[in-house]
Amino acid sequence: MGLLRTILIIALVYYGIKILSRIFAPFLLKYAAKKAEKRFGDQFGQFSKGQKQEPLKKEGEVTIDKIPNTKASNKDVGDYVDYEEID
């Protein structure tokens, strides 16, 4: 009797979640779409504002905003070993 009751409870919970997800899924998707649209709109707004604030540059003028990190190679790592292929 306990096994049958457990299986019945699991089936009811499964079908309950299935029905509720069909009811609430459109609302959740709409909410997620609005949130993503707002996030992308904010990013685009920041991008376009950043473009407007830059001073006009003469054609051919080059500016470097950030110097990339360059790592010096370590010469003490090991020795180069030449090898031959053996057939």
ABEGO torsion letter per residue (X at the ends): XAAAAAAAAAAAAAAAAAAAAAAAAAAAAAAAAAAAAAAAAAAAAAAAAAAAABBBBBBGBBBBABBBBBBBBBAAAEBBBBBBBBX
